[in-house]
């Protein structure tokens, strides 16, 4: 089982140069866990492609349908985004070195991985990659 963030999940559905490697790696797993935050973030990624006219409405709807089918089929495992995670994320900033750039959503992703005892996070987000090491997580980027 592995833990991945939204930047990796998005590459599963959005055709980008890393998509083939992401699909191969995730398809090889028995379970792929993500924060529930990734559900909303993924829809944001899909909508951005629609808004920026990189996808037509039918492509957007097809991606949403495929994600929903995979989700209902149990392909993805979801770690709850609850008060414990939010509290741990808030505490993270108290001891975070001043030179580490960590956005709130990225912090929630990283803390969720830590909370569920993962030592790695599969991510393609440049800021999250840098912040992961500061929190003791190994970032894994598939190419």
Secondary structure by P-SEA (a helix, b strand, c coil): cccccaaaaaaacccccaaaaaaaaaaaccbbbbcaaaaaaaaaaaaaaaaaccccaaaaaaaaaaaaaaaaacccccccccaaaaaaaaaaaacccccccccaaaaaaaaaaaaacccccccccaaaaaaaaaacbbbbbcc
